[in-house]
Amino acid sequence: MNALDWIAVILVIVGGLNWGLVGLFKFDLVAAIFGDMSTLSRIVYDLVGLAALYMIYMKFSMSAEKND
């Protein structure tokens, strides 16, 4: 895995943990650290979403390589 892959994995894990905290405890860690819908928190949310899209892309590109 290259650096971009690792960054995407870490961001997806952060996003998953944050959603787990929201679901279990109604606690949004990103909002607590960066402010409720501040510019920084929105950037974090955007990066997590882009990382998830990247992970979907990687999954399908890896599947295509295995089928070749």
N, C-alpha and C positions, 0 to 999 in steps of 0.2 A: 504494500500500500504506500502511495506517495503522500506528501504533506497535505494536499487538498483532501484526499480521502480521510485522513486522520482528523482534520479540522471538521469535516462534515459529520463524522461519527461522533465526535465530542459535542458538537452543537445539537445533534439529534438526541443524544443522551441528556444534555442539559434541558432541552425542551420536554422530553418525556418525564424527567424528574419534576420539572416545574408543573406540568399538567397533573402529575400524581399528587403533588402538594395541594394544588387547587382542588382536586377532586376529594381528597381525604380530609383536608384541614381548612379549606377555603383560604389558603395562604398562597399568594403569588410572589414567589421569591424574586423574580425579575423586577416587578413593580416595587417591592420592598427595597431593593438595592438601588435602582435607577430612578424611581418615581413612577407614579401611576400615569401611564401613557405619555411619559416624557419623550423627548427626542431620542435619548439613549435607549430607553426600554423599547421603543418602536424599532430601532435599529437591531437590537437583539432579537426581537420577534421576527423581523424580516430575514435576518441571517439564519435563524432556526428553520424558517419556512423554505428558504433557498437550499439549505442543507438537506432537508427532507426531499425536495425535488431532485437534487443531485443524487441522493441515495436511490431513488426510484430509477433514475437514468442508469446508474451503475448496475443495479440489479438486472435490468433488461439487457444492458450491453454485455454483462457477464453470461447471461443465459444464451444470448446469441452466439458468443464465442464457443460455448460448450457444444452447441448444436452444429457448428461448422466441421 
